[in-house]
């Protein structure tokens, strides 16, 4: 019973993201007021816990909430299968983004200190709390994959790459929020003005879920192609 409830909850949460209802305010980095930031503590970029495989264009989505939940449940199952395949093939999506970020931050003139073992805890309001992270750096940069995987958008049965990354920077002393931005690579789904979008380099589509599972090496390469693009976008704003 608990497993069913967990999957149903996950399905509803995913459907909210996929239909564009999750809208988080962004905050631009004020360079003029942040000239004191010379050294950045980069938190280790975690590996995605799951790689998504959702068919938004599926037949079930045309039949309201119930049909959407049925299609969503199928998407949860497919996502579990895709995740198992990709993890066995060492996608290392978090690591590739971390390497690209470090390289580009240093090239931009920042000193970078890697804090690889600590992540922020979340308070009662589901907001990250960086108060336990101690560092001599001037700021803490936290970057993570909000979602990564493949989706078939409404009106299409073709699966397309979708990677969304969040970046947040806080002052290391008082933990004041300095910067927050979402980046999207690949399929746009629902365009929101607050999110920065990048098209996939040499996009590849897959006609069904079976073709996804049959092309894991190509999926791995395509997803990792997002790392240099998104890291460049993040560093360009700091």
Backbone as CSV, one residue per row, in Angstrom:
resi,resn,N_x,N_y,N_z,CA_x,CA_y,CA_z,C_x,C_y,C_z
1,UNK,0.829,-1.211,0.000,0.000,0.000,0.000,0.860,1.257,0.000
2,UNK,1.930,1.254,0.838,2.808,2.418,0.908,3.499,2.665,-0.421
3,UNK,3.867,1.567,-1.110,4.526,1.698,-2.411,3.593,2.336,-3.421
4,UNK,2.317,1.913,-3.406,1.330,2.482,-4.331,1.132,3.971,-4.058
5,UNK,1.013,4.338,-2.787,0.828,5.747,-2.431,2.044,6.566,-2.838
6,UNK,3.243,6.004,-2.614,4.466,6.726,-2.980,4.512,6.975,-4.482
7,UNK,4.171,5.944,-5.270,4.199,6.086,-6.722,3.136,7.074,-7.202
8,UNK,1.957,7.039,-6.559,0.897,7.966,-6.939,1.303,9.395,-6.626
9,UNK,1.908,9.602,-5.454,2.379,10.931,-5.078,3.436,11.421,-6.047
10,UNK,4.355,10.534,-6.407,5.402,10.882,-7.369,4.798,11.251,-8.709
11,UNK,3.813,10.474,-9.131,3.153,10.733,-10.406,2.521,12.116,-10.430
12,UNK,1.788,12.459,-9.375,1.133,13.766,-9.313,2.170,14.884,-9.335
13,UNK,3.252,14.711,-8.567,4.307,15.727,-8.532,4.929,15.909,-9.906
14,UNK,5.179,14.800,-10.601,5.775,14.865,-11.933,4.826,15.541,-12.916
15,UNK,3.534,15.209,-12.812,2.555,15.819,-13.715,2.490,17.329,-13.517
16,UNK,2.649,17.776,-12.277,2.664,19.227,-12.008,3.844,19.876,-12.713
17,UNK,5.018,19.237,-12.631,6.202,19.775,-13.307,6.004,19.768,-14.815
18,UNK,5.515,18.645,-15.338,5.385,18.496,-16.779,4.374,19.457,-17.381
19,UNK,3.341,19.792,-16.646,2.325,20.691,-17.181,2.641,22.157,-16.926
20,UNK,3.833,22.424,-16.387,4.289,23.799,-16.262,3.739,24.547,-15.079
21,UNK,3.190,23.839,-14.085,2.583,24.512,-12.940,3.601,24.903,-11.874
22,UNK,4.788,24.315,-11.930,5.809,24.628,-10.927,6.594,25.855,-11.373
23,UNK,6.344,26.986,-10.758,6.949,28.248,-11.168,7.661,28.862,-9.971
24,UNK,8.991,28.804,-9.968,9.767,29.297,-8.847,10.438,30.614,-9.237
25,UNK,10.252,31.690,-8.462,10.868,32.976,-8.785,12.390,32.866,-8.843
26,UNK,12.982,33.548,-9.795,14.428,33.564,-9.944,14.998,34.871,-9.373
27,UNK,16.289,34.879,-9.119,16.947,36.089,-8.638,18.263,36.264,-9.380
28,UNK,18.405,37.410,-10.037,19.629,37.688,-10.783,20.772,38.021,-9.827
29,UNK,21.978,37.685,-10.252,23.176,37.982,-9.478,23.571,39.441,-9.705
30,UNK,23.727,40.207,-8.624,24.085,41.619,-8.717,25.613,41.729,-8.650
31,UNK,26.249,41.834,-9.800,27.710,41.862,-9.857,28.277,43.102,-9.187
32,UNK,27.564,44.219,-9.330,28.056,45.488,-8.760,28.138,45.418,-7.241
33,UNK,27.237,44.677,-6.608,27.216,44.579,-5.149,27.966,43.343,-4.635
34,UNK,28.555,42.600,-5.549,29.194,41.341,-5.145,30.655,41.269,-5.579
35,UNK,31.294,42.419,-5.670,32.696,42.447,-6.104,33.631,41.801,-5.085
36,UNK,33.150,41.616,-3.855,33.992,40.996,-2.825,34.103,39.485,-2.995
37,UNK,33.270,38.925,-3.853,33.287,37.478,-4.027,34.420,37.081,-4.971
38,UNK,35.445,36.501,-4.407,36.607,36.060,-5.175,36.726,34.534,-5.178
39,UNK,36.317,33.921,-4.070,36.412,32.468,-3.939,35.016,31.885,-3.748
40,UNK,34.709,30.880,-4.549,33.395,30.234,-4.492,33.556,28.794,-4.022
41,UNK,32.777,28.426,-3.011,32.719,27.040,-2.571,31.634,26.341,-3.390
42,UNK,32.051,25.470,-4.277,31.101,24.732,-5.112,30.742,23.429,-4.418
43,UNK,29.458,23.257,-4.120,29.008,21.993,-3.547,29.042,20.915,-4.619
44,UNK,29.395,19.701,-4.220,29.408,18.614,-5.191,28.047,18.456,-5.846
45,UNK,28.028,18.388,-7.168,26.759,18.260,-7.894,26.291,16.809,-7.797
46,UNK,25.161,16.553,-7.150,24.703,15.162,-6.966,24.245,14.527,-8.271
47,UNK,24.363,13.228,-8.326,23.835,12.501,-9.475,22.309,12.464,-9.376
48,UNK,21.615,12.598,-10.506,20.149,12.490,-10.458,19.723,11.165,-9.846
49,UNK,18.724,11.217,-8.994,18.212,9.983,-8.392,17.408,9.180,-9.402
50,UNK,16.878,9.892,-10.399,16.030,9.223,-11.373,16.173,9.898,-12.733
51,UNK,16.069,9.095,-13.789,16.036,9.610,-15.157,14.635,9.372,-15.703
52,UNK,14.005,10.442,-16.107,12.589,10.403,-16.453,12.340,9.841,-17.848
53,UNK,11.236,9.110,-17.989,10.751,8.649,-19.291,9.230,8.768,-19.281
54,UNK,8.735,9.942,-19.674,7.297,10.216,-19.605,6.729,10.523,-20.987
55,UNK,5.577,9.950,-21.257,4.887,10.166,-22.518,3.699,11.096,-22.291
56,UNK,3.957,12.387,-22.411,2.878,13.364,-22.218,1.873,13.287,-23.357
57,UNK,2.349,12.872,-24.522,1.469,12.758,-25.683,0.713,11.446,-25.724
58,UNK,0.807,10.663,-24.656,0.143,9.363,-24.618,-1.373,9.469,-24.646
59,UNK,-2.014,8.384,-25.053,-3.472,8.375,-25.173,-4.147,8.709,-23.851
60,UNK,-3.601,8.200,-22.755,-4.216,8.404,-21.450,-4.332,9.853,-21.056
61,UNK,-3.407,10.686,-21.520,-3.417,12.097,-21.149,-4.624,12.834,-21.714
62,UNK,-5.275,12.243,-22.705,-6.434,12.884,-23.327,-7.718,12.641,-22.537
63,UNK,-7.649,11.866,-21.467,-8.860,11.495,-20.728,-8.858,12.067,-19.319
64,UNK,-8.453,13.311,-19.192,-8.561,14.013,-17.924,-7.617,13.500,-16.858
65,UNK,-7.989,13.789,-15.608,-7.122,13.478,-14.475,-6.843,11.982,-14.367
66,UNK,-7.889,11.151,-14.480,-7.706,9.701,-14.327,-6.789,9.165,-15.420
67,UNK,-7.066,9.560,-16.651,-6.218,9.118,-17.760,-4.800,9.605,-17.596
68,UNK,-4.681,10.837,-17.090,-3.351,11.393,-16.869,-2.596,10.628,-15.800
69,UNK,-3.309,10.218,-14.738,-2.666,9.464,-13.669,-2.252,8.073,-14.150
70,UNK,-3.092,7.464,-15.005,-2.740,6.156,-15.562,-1.484,6.283,-16.409
71,UNK,-1.455,7.290,-17.259,-0.277,7.522,-18.096,0.916,7.893,-17.226
72,UNK,0.620,8.656,-16.161,1.694,9.044,-15.244,2.276,7.851,-14.528
73,UNK,1.407,6.905,-14.126,1.878,5.690,-13.451,2.762,4.886,-14.393
74,UNK,2.381,4.837,-15.674,3.205,4.135,-16.667,4.552,4.849,-16.805
75,UNK,4.500,6.168,-16.733,5.744,6.933,-16.823,6.668,6.664,-15.650
76,UNK,6.101,6.502,-14.461,6.910,6.178,-13.278,7.596,4.835,-13.471
77,UNK,6.853,3.849,-13.977,7.419,2.527,-14.222,8.525,2.580,-15.268
78,UNK,8.269,3.297,-16.374,9.279,3.427,-17.423,10.509,4.181,-16.923
79,UNK,10.282,5.164,-16.078,11.398,5.930,-15.523,12.296,5.044,-14.669
80,UNK,11.679,4.147,-13.907,12.464,3.221,-13.089,13.322,2.317,-13.966
81,UNK,12.757,1.848,-15.066,13.504,0.977,-15.988,14.660,1.746,-16.640
82,UNK,14.373,2.972,-17.085,15.417,3.770,-17.730,16.517,4.126,-16.739
83,UNK,16.124,4.454,-15.520,17.102,4.792,-14.483,18.050,3.628,-14.228
84,UNK,17.511,2.436,-14.114,18.349,1.264,-13.877,19.339,1.041,-15.008
85,UNK,18.876,1.230,-16.242,19.744,1.065,-17.405,20.872,2.083,-17.412
86,UNK,20.525,3.351,-17.181,21.513,4.414,-17.271,22.525,4.343,-16.136
87,UNK,22.064,4.005,-14.945,22.998,3.924,-13.818,24.004,2.800,-14.001
88,UNK,23.596,1.732,-14.666,24.519,0.643,-14.954,25.558,1.050,-15.993
89,UNK,25.267,2.130,-16.738,26.181,2.590,-17.787,26.921,3.876,-17.398
90,UNK,26.918,4.187,-16.094,27.735,5.289,-15.559,27.575,6.594,-16.336
91,UNK,26.372,7.112,-16.353,26.145,8.393,-17.025,26.938,9.511,-16.353
92,UNK,26.985,9.485,-15.005,27.746,10.488,-14.243,27.396,11.908,-14.676
93,UNK,26.122,12.196,-14.761,25.669,13.504,-15.212,26.031,14.605,-14.226
94,UNK,25.903,14.310,-12.932,26.278,15.295,-11.924,27.767,15.600,-11.969
95,UNK,28.578,14.565,-12.099,30.036,14.736,-12.126,30.473,15.544,-13.336
96,UNK,29.876,15.282,-14.481,30.264,16.021,-15.686,29.920,17.498,-15.558
97,UNK,28.767,17.812,-14.947,28.394,19.208,-14.737,29.331,19.866,-13.730
98,UNK,29.703,19.141,-12.698,30.621,19.668,-11.684,31.978,20.003,-12.284
99,UNK,32.499,19.142,-13.127,33.790,19.373,-13.781,33.730,20.595,-14.684
100,UNK,32.665,20.703,-15.463,32.516,21.847,-16.379,32.367,23.151,-15.596
101,UNK,31.614,23.126,-14.512,31.440,24.326,-13.694,32.766,24.793,-13.104
102,UNK,33.524,23.854,-12.547,34.816,24.200,-11.953,35.730,24.834,-12.983
103,UNK,35.815,24.215,-14.146,36.685,24.711,-15.213,36.291,26.121,-15.646
104,UNK,34.995,26.340,-15.822,34.547,27.639,-16.337,34.595,28.732,-15.271
105,UNK,34.348,28.376,-14.015,34.469,29.360,-12.933,35.906,29.831,-12.797
106,UNK,36.845,28.898,-12.853,38.263,29.258,-12.751,38.714,30.068,-13.948
107,UNK,38.234,29.725,-15.121,38.568,30.484,-16.324,38.010,31.897,-16.252
108,UNK,36.882,32.047,-15.548,36.255,33.356,-15.394,36.946,34.207,-14.331
109,UNK,37.898,33.624,-13.590,38.664,34.390,-12.614,38.379,34.078,-11.161
110,UNK,37.445,33.167,-10.898,37.138,32.803,-9.519,38.085,31.707,-9.020
111,UNK,38.365,31.749,-7.727,38.993,30.612,-7.071,37.868,29.670,-6.669
112,UNK,38.071,28.377,-6.866,37.018,27.407,-6.585,37.482,26.407,-5.537
113,UNK,36.655,26.254,-4.505,36.888,25.248,-3.475,35.743,24.253,-3.540
114,UNK,36.058,22.993,-3.709,35.011,21.979,-3.818,34.655,21.416,-2.444
115,UNK,33.354,21.486,-2.117,32.833,20.846,-0.906,31.997,19.669,-1.387
116,UNK,32.620,18.503,-1.394,32.027,17.367,-2.089,31.099,16.520,-1.225
117,UNK,31.192,16.641,0.092,30.463,15.731,0.962,29.275,16.354,1.686
118,UNK,29.029,17.627,1.486,27.945,18.291,2.219,26.872,18.811,1.280
119,UNK,25.627,18.643,1.703,24.483,19.172,0.994,23.614,19.931,1.992
120,UNK,22.867,20.937,1.545,22.004,21.665,2.491,20.867,20.797,2.996
121,UNK,20.481,21.035,4.233,19.292,20.389,4.770,18.088,21.249,4.383
122,UNK,16.890,20.677,4.473,15.690,21.421,4.099,14.842,21.690,5.333
123,UNK,14.367,22.930,5.423,13.567,23.312,6.582,12.107,22.897,6.400
124,UNK,11.256,23.321,7.337,9.847,22.933,7.307,9.116,23.475,6.083
125,UNK,9.652,24.532,5.486,9.035,25.127,4.303,9.616,24.565,3.020
126,UNK,10.386,23.470,3.141,10.998,22.801,2.003,12.001,23.687,1.275
127,UNK,12.600,24.603,2.015,13.629,25.469,1.458,14.998,25.029,1.970
128,UNK,16.037,25.115,1.133,17.368,24.669,1.552,17.950,25.565,2.635
129,UNK,18.609,24.942,3.595,19.239,25.656,4.711,20.749,25.385,4.658
130,UNK,21.520,26.432,4.385,22.967,26.287,4.230,23.733,26.645,5.501
131,UNK,23.031,26.828,6.589,23.669,27.318,7.815,24.687,26.335,8.390
132,UNK,24.543,25.045,8.080,25.466,24.055,8.619,26.747,23.921,7.790
133,UNK,26.771,24.559,6.636,27.942,24.443,5.752,28.913,25.572,6.055
134,UNK,30.055,25.215,6.589,31.069,26.192,6.977,32.215,26.195,5.971
135,UNK,32.625,27.389,5.543,33.712,27.518,4.578,34.332,28.906,4.671
136,UNK,35.597,29.009,4.300,36.278,30.303,4.247,36.049,31.005,2.912
137,UNK,35.382,30.336,1.996,35.077,30.959,0.698,34.085,32.098,0.901
138,UNK,33.989,32.959,-0.105,33.107,34.126,-0.004,31.645,33.776,-0.268
139,UNK,31.406,32.748,-1.038,30.030,32.370,-1.388,29.954,30.864,-1.596
140,UNK,28.744,30.347,-1.497,28.486,28.922,-1.721,27.595,28.789,-2.949
141,UNK,28.034,27.986,-3.910,27.256,27.750,-5.122,26.719,26.321,-5.098
142,UNK,25.420,26.211,-5.200,24.735,24.920,-5.156,24.037,24.705,-6.497
143,UNK,24.408,23.636,-7.193,23.838,23.334,-8.509,23.328,21.896,-8.500
144,UNK,22.153,21.660,-9.051,21.560,20.319,-9.027,20.654,20.124,-10.232
145,UNK,20.409,18.885,-10.578,19.488,18.558,-11.667,18.068,18.463,-11.104
146,UNK,17.230,19.349,-11.542,15.824,19.307,-11.139,15.161,18.083,-11.766
147,UNK,15.438,17.869,-13.029,14.904,16.725,-13.753,15.832,16.437,-14.921
148,UNK,15.949,15.163,-15.266,16.733,14.783,-16.435,16.154,13.506,-17.013
149,UNK,16.124,13.425,-18.313,15.571,12.242,-18.949,14.924,12.584,-20.280
150,UNK,13.876,11.846,-20.612,13.229,12.001,-21.916,11.718,12.089,-21.749
151,UNK,11.108,12.949,-22.542,9.659,13.101,-22.541,9.158,13.188,-23.975
152,UNK,7.945,12.718,-24.185,7.287,12.956,-25.469,6.231,14.026,-25.215
153,UNK,6.373,15.202,-25.815,5.474,16.321,-25.522,4.076,16.089,-26.072
154,UNK,3.137,16.921,-25.642,1.753,16.831,-26.105,1.712,16.923,-27.628
155,UNK,0.931,16.053,-28.227,0.800,16.074,-29.675,1.860,15.269,-30.396
156,UNK,2.725,14.588,-29.666,3.789,13.811,-30.281,4.045,12.553,-29.455
157,UNK,4.437,11.484,-30.140,4.792,10.252,-29.436,6.301,10.072,-29.369
158,UNK,7.062,11.006,-29.954,8.521,10.915,-29.972,9.114,11.383,-28.650
159,UNK,10.002,10.592,-28.098,10.695,10.972,-26.872,11.851,11.914,-27.199
160,UNK,11.931,13.017,-26.431,12.972,14.020,-26.646,13.666,14.334,-25.324
161,UNK,14.919,14.740,-25.425,15.712,15.014,-24.232,15.161,16.207,-23.467
162,UNK,15.134,16.079,-22.143,14.729,17.198,-21.286,15.600,17.196,-20.037
163,UNK,16.417,18.224,-19.896,17.273,18.396,-18.719,17.004,19.770,-18.127
164,UNK,16.680,19.808,-16.840,16.473,21.089,-16.159,17.386,21.142,-14.934
165,UNK,18.102,22.253,-14.803,19.099,22.418,-13.744,18.808,23.672,-12.940
166,UNK,18.937,23.581,-11.626,18.809,24.743,-10.749,20.172,25.171,-10.244
167,UNK,20.373,26.480,-10.103,21.625,27.016,-9.560,21.286,28.067,-8.513
168,UNK,21.895,27.928,-7.344,21.632,28.874,-6.263,22.955,29.241,-5.591
169,UNK,23.159,30.545,-5.348,24.351,31.000,-4.640,23.950,31.804,-3.415
170,UNK,24.625,31.531,-2.284,24.366,32.282,-1.058,25.683,32.817,-0.511
171,UNK,25.587,33.899,0.235,26.757,34.431,0.922,27.174,33.425,1.998
172,UNK,28.451,33.098,2.061,28.895,32.053,2.985,28.811,32.476,4.445
173,UNK,28.781,33.783,4.714,28.762,34.262,6.108,27.340,34.373,6.650
174,UNK,26.498,35.131,5.979,25.141,35.328,6.501,24.091,34.488,5.764
175,UNK,24.524,33.721,4.767,23.665,32.821,3.976,22.570,33.573,3.223
176,UNK,22.801,34.834,2.955,21.857,35.628,2.148,21.838,35.099,0.718
177,UNK,20.646,35.006,0.148,20.514,34.537,-1.222,21.070,35.582,-2.186
178,UNK,22.019,35.181,-3.015,22.640,36.075,-3.980,22.184,35.803,-5.414
179,UNK,21.773,34.573,-5.653,21.487,34.192,-7.045,20.652,32.921,-7.071
180,UNK,19.684,32.900,-7.971,18.883,31.694,-8.166,18.347,31.693,-9.593
181,UNK,18.614,30.601,-10.322,18.185,30.551,-11.713,17.949,29.104,-12.138
182,UNK,16.948,28.898,-12.981,16.684,27.597,-13.581,17.088,27.617,-15.047
183,UNK,17.678,26.512,-15.501,18.114,26.370,-16.891,17.477,25.126,-17.489
184,UNK,17.118,25.215,-18.764,16.475,24.104,-19.448,17.253,23.782,-20.718
185,UNK,17.590,22.508,-20.898,18.306,22.058,-22.089,17.476,20.998,-22.785
186,UNK,17.233,21.205,-24.082,16.441,20.247,-24.838,15.005,20.694,-24.996
187,UNK,14.062,19.760,-24.830,12.639,20.047,-25.024,12.165,21.131,-24.065
188,UNK,11.363,22.075,-24.587,10.889,23.195,-23.764,9.624,22.868,-22.988
189,UNK,8.768,22.019,-23.524,7.452,21.768,-22.936,6.698,23.089,-22.794
190,UNK,6.555,23.618,-21.576,5.854,24.890,-21.386,6.886,25.961,-21.081
191,UNK,7.016,26.931,-21.984,8.021,27.974,-21.799,7.582,28.947,-20.707
192,UNK,8.477,29.178,-19.750,8.269,30.154,-18.688,9.360,31.208,-18.799
193,UNK,8.983,32.480,-18.671,9.932,33.571,-18.891,11.113,33.522,-17.923
194,UNK,10.881,32.976,-16.728,11.936,32.984,-15.712,13.047,31.974,-15.995
195,UNK,12.765,30.983,-16.826,13.729,29.923,-17.107,14.521,30.249,-18.363
196,UNK,15.818,29.938,-18.337,16.681,30.134,-19.504,16.727,28.834,-20.293
197,UNK,16.421,28.916,-21.591,16.305,27.731,-22.425,17.448,27.615,-23.424
198,UNK,17.942,26.383,-23.594,18.953,26.086,-24.597,18.484,24.884,-25.418
199,UNK,18.557,24.974,-26.749,18.173,23.815,-27.561,19.230,22.719,-27.485
200,UNK,18.816,21.504,-27.700,19.762,20.389,-27.687,20.674,20.464,-28.906
201,UNK,21.944,20.203,-28.708,22.906,20.137,-29.802,22.704,18.823,-30.546
202,UNK,22.447,18.914,-31.843,22.171,17.746,-32.670,21.113,16.847,-32.019
203,UNK,19.894,17.353,-31.904,18.829,16.611,-31.213,18.500,15.273,-31.865
204,UNK,18.241,14.298,-31.009,17.823,12.980,-31.457,16.489,12.649,-30.801
205,UNK,15.599,12.043,-31.558,14.302,11.647,-31.012,14.145,10.130,-31.133
206,UNK,13.256,9.594,-30.280,13.034,8.155,-30.245,11.534,7.903,-30.297
207,UNK,11.078,7.041,-31.199,9.635,6.892,-31.444,8.856,6.223,-30.326
208,UNK,9.530,5.499,-29.442,8.825,4.814,-28.358,9.799,4.507,-27.224
209,UNK,9.260,4.012,-26.117,10.096,3.741,-24.952,11.104,2.624,-25.219
210,UNK,10.706,1.640,-25.992,11.601,0.528,-26.299,12.853,1.014,-27.022
211,UNK,12.687,2.006,-27.893,13.850,2.527,-28.616,14.785,3.296,-27.686
212,UNK,14.229,3.877,-26.615,15.071,4.527,-25.607,15.995,3.499,-24.959
213,UNK,15.410,2.410,-24.496,16.184,1.388,-23.807,17.222,0.751,-24.723
214,UNK,16.978,0.784,-26.029,17.892,0.157,-26.980,19.042,1.086,-27.381
215,UNK,19.017,2.330,-26.904,20.032,3.309,-27.328,20.679,4.015,-26.144
216,UNK,20.975,3.279,-25.094,21.525,3.873,-23.875,22.826,4.644,-24.103
217,UNK,23.802,4.133,-24.877,25.028,4.914,-25.109,24.760,6.285,-25.736
218,UNK,23.815,6.334,-26.674,23.469,7.609,-27.311,22.770,8.544,-26.320
219,UNK,21.918,7.987,-25.449,21.250,8.797,-24.427,22.286,9.399,-23.492
220,UNK,23.233,8.590,-23.077,24.295,9.044,-22.176,25.054,10.219,-22.784
221,UNK,25.433,10.104,-24.040,26.166,11.168,-24.714,25.325,12.440,-24.819
222,UNK,24.058,12.281,-25.189,23.178,13.446,-25.358,22.972,14.181,-24.043
223,UNK,22.747,13.432,-22.960,22.525,14.074,-21.665,23.778,14.792,-21.175
224,UNK,24.932,14.187,-21.369,26.171,14.814,-20.922,26.527,16.037,-21.760
225,UNK,25.976,16.131,-22.974,26.177,17.323,-23.795,25.557,18.562,-23.153
226,UNK,24.624,18.345,-22.216,23.984,19.481,-21.550,24.931,20.178,-20.578
227,UNK,25.923,19.464,-20.059,26.785,19.998,-19.000,27.589,21.229,-19.416
228,UNK,28.324,21.207,-20.536,29.065,22.410,-20.915,28.171,23.592,-21.248
229,UNK,27.007,23.312,-21.814,26.090,24.401,-22.191,25.514,25.077,-20.957
230,UNK,25.004,24.287,-20.026,24.385,24.854,-18.828,25.420,25.501,-17.926
231,UNK,26.594,24.877,-17.776,27.638,25.482,-16.937,28.084,26.823,-17.507
232,UNK,28.154,26.908,-18.820,28.502,28.183,-19.457,27.449,29.237,-19.146
233,UNK,26.183,28.823,-19.166,25.105,29.762,-18.852,25.168,30.258,-17.418
234,UNK,25.453,29.355,-16.490,25.538,29.737,-15.077,26.680,30.720,-14.851
235,UNK,27.866,30.374,-15.337,29.054,31.196,-15.090,28.931,32.563,-15.764
236,UNK,28.249,32.621,-16.888,28.098,33.904,-17.596,27.292,34.911,-16.775
237,UNK,26.505,34.429,-15.797,25.674,35.314,-15.001,26.328,35.713,-13.695
238,UNK,27.496,35.137,-13.401,28.137,35.415,-12.106,29.314,36.378,-12.253
